[in-house]
């Protein structure tokens, strides 16, 4: 299950192959995202439609061994990542929540930080692995 999801990150996945000077018997992947640890729990938490909606917010540290430069993003390979994990009864409810959160992000940037942003949808090539679509707020910092 995790292996299938991680194929989207093959080129950016960091592997631990030794501990100190001792090689590990089996390499260990450093988690690039949280879906593989979050969604199996949904089956335990959601038993009927009465358990919906489920809305979780998570902050975690992730590592991406990106070969492309990360300088335009002003970050290194390890960074603090905010993830929203949700489950709704209908796709319409899920989509409404997604756009509501996108508007909230834009409001934080523009009204609290005075940084103008452009809201948008990523191209298919930039869409997060396994996602139907990926939304973003983009800012230019001179």
C-alpha positions as CSV (number, residue, x, y, z in Angstrom):
1,X,0.0,0.0,0.0
2,X,2.7,2.5,1.0
3,X,4.9,1.3,-1.9
4,X,2.3,2.2,-4.5
5,X,1.8,5.7,-3.0
6,X,5.5,6.4,-2.7
7,X,6.1,5.7,-6.4
8,X,4.9,9.3,-7.0
9,X,8.0,10.4,-5.0
10,X,10.6,7.9,-6.3
11,X,13.0,10.6,-7.5
12,X,12.7,12.6,-4.2
13,X,12.7,9.7,-1.7
14,X,15.6,9.6,0.8
15,X,16.7,6.2,2.0
16,X,18.6,5.4,5.2
17,X,21.0,2.6,4.6
18,X,23.2,2.7,7.7
19,X,23.2,3.6,11.3
20,X,26.5,5.1,12.3
21,X,29.1,2.8,10.7
22,X,26.7,-0.2,10.6
23,X,24.8,-1.0,7.4
24,X,21.1,-1.7,7.9
25,X,19.8,-5.1,6.8
26,X,17.0,-3.3,5.0
27,X,16.9,0.3,3.8
28,X,14.3,2.6,5.5
29,X,12.5,5.3,3.5
30,X,12.2,8.7,5.1
31,X,8.5,9.7,4.9
32,X,7.9,12.4,2.2
33,X,4.2,12.8,3.0
34,X,1.7,11.6,5.5
35,X,-1.1,10.0,3.5
36,X,0.2,6.4,4.0
37,X,0.0,6.8,7.8
38,X,-3.3,8.8,7.9
39,X,-5.8,7.1,5.6
40,X,-5.6,3.5,7.1
41,X,-6.9,5.1,10.3
42,X,-10.0,6.5,8.5
43,X,-11.4,2.9,8.4
44,X,-11.3,2.9,12.2
45,X,-12.7,6.4,12.7
46,X,-15.4,6.4,10.0
47,X,-18.0,3.7,10.4
48,X,-21.2,5.4,9.0
49,X,-22.2,8.6,7.4
50,X,-22.9,10.0,10.9
51,X,-19.1,10.1,11.4
52,X,-18.8,12.6,8.6
53,X,-17.4,15.1,8.0
54,X,-14.0,14.3,9.4
55,X,-11.6,17.2,9.3
56,X,-8.0,16.8,10.5
57,X,-5.1,19.3,10.4
58,X,-1.6,18.1,10.7
59,X,1.8,19.8,10.9
60,X,4.8,17.6,10.3
61,X,8.3,17.7,9.1
62,X,8.9,16.1,5.7
63,X,12.0,15.4,3.6
64,X,12.2,15.6,-0.2
65,X,15.5,14.9,-1.8
66,X,14.6,17.1,-4.8
67,X,17.1,17.1,-7.6
68,X,15.8,20.4,-8.9
69,X,16.7,23.6,-7.1
70,X,14.5,24.5,-4.2
71,X,15.7,28.1,-4.1
72,X,12.6,29.7,-5.7
73,X,10.6,28.1,-2.8
74,X,13.0,29.5,-0.1
75,X,13.3,26.1,1.6
76,X,15.7,23.2,1.9
77,X,15.1,19.5,1.6
78,X,13.5,19.2,5.0
79,X,10.6,21.5,5.7
80,X,7.5,22.0,7.9
81,X,4.5,20.8,6.1
82,X,0.8,21.6,6.8
83,X,-1.7,19.0,5.6
84,X,-5.4,18.9,5.7
85,X,-7.0,15.5,5.7
86,X,-10.7,15.3,5.3
87,X,-13.6,13.0,4.5
88,X,-17.1,14.2,3.4
89,X,-20.3,12.5,2.4
90,X,-20.3,14.1,-1.1
91,X,-17.7,15.3,-3.5
92,X,-19.5,18.7,-3.6
93,X,-18.9,19.1,0.2
94,X,-15.3,18.1,-0.2
95,X,-14.8,20.6,-3.1
96,X,-16.5,23.4,-1.1
97,X,-14.2,22.8,1.9
98,X,-11.1,22.8,-0.4
99,X,-11.9,26.1,-1.9
100,X,-12.9,27.6,1.5
101,X,-9.5,26.7,2.9
102,X,-7.8,28.0,-0.2
103,X,-9.6,31.4,0.4
104,X,-8.5,31.3,4.0
105,X,-4.8,30.8,3.0
106,X,-5.1,33.7,0.6
107,X,-6.7,35.9,3.3
108,X,-3.9,35.1,5.8
109,X,-1.2,36.0,3.2
110,X,-2.9,39.2,1.9
111,X,-4.5,40.6,5.0
112,X,-2.2,39.5,7.8
113,X,1.2,39.4,6.0
114,X,0.5,42.0,3.3
115,X,1.8,39.6,0.6
116,X,-0.4,39.5,-2.5
117,X,-1.0,36.0,-3.9
118,X,-2.5,34.3,-6.9
119,X,-4.9,31.4,-6.3
120,X,-4.8,28.7,-8.8
121,X,-4.9,25.1,-9.9
122,X,-1.6,23.2,-10.6
123,X,-1.0,21.6,-14.0
124,X,-1.4,17.8,-14.3
125,X,2.4,17.5,-14.1
126,X,2.5,19.5,-10.8
127,X,-0.5,17.8,-9.3
128,X,0.3,16.0,-6.1
129,X,0.6,12.2,-6.5
130,X,-2.7,10.5,-6.2
131,X,-4.7,13.7,-6.2
132,X,-7.6,14.6,-8.5
133,X,-6.3,18.2,-8.5
134,X,-3.9,20.4,-6.6
135,X,-4.7,24.0,-5.6
136,X,-2.2,26.6,-4.5
137,X,-1.6,30.1,-3.5
138,X,1.5,31.5,-5.2
139,X,3.4,34.6,-4.1
140,X,6.3,36.5,-5.7
141,X,8.9,37.9,-3.3
142,X,11.1,40.6,-4.8
